[in-house]
């Protein structure tokens, strides 16, 4: 039940392509762009996919992966796909495109209803409660971006760390039957919340 209390607002991922001549800077040198709310752009940010990964788009086109929604724009979940794409196109016009740019070629639009967990007041206490729950149920592990951060690298690293804990648990219990209920496995490292600040 406590996990359901973590607020995870919706985010849509929208992939579009435009002709290079439609851009203010046709070659898009860089990784992408983030849009502060003060600029009045609804799109949260854009990854310049074809700049990062050569060959991702046909010659003469730039491919963009846009994220829109979040905690301050949860209403994105109420829009149709066409309306979400229109908002993304508007943001691209404000930031990247020349006046009179054509409509985008839409390659994908996916709405994630519960996308990014918010680390609100009391979140560390919730993580500590999860750790206590794991200690009471040896062999049971929690995992997800609500524990260590939403960045892909953080999720992968945590996955490796959890896999190692599972491996150690299985090695300790092999041939001994299941561990007694409510007893922690000797030598099992208890998970602790990250010490670095979560932004």
Secondary structure, 3 states (H helix, E strand, C coil): CHHHHCCEEEEEEEEEEEEHHHECCCCCCCCEEECCHHHCCCEEEEEEHHHHCCCCCCCCEEEEEEEEECCCCHHHHHCCHHHHHHHHHHHHHHHCECCCCCCCEEEEEEEEEEEEECCCCCHHHHHHHHHHHHHHCCCCCCCCHHHHCCCHHHHHHHHHHHHHHHHHHHHHHCCCCCCCCCCCCCCCCCCCCCCCCCC
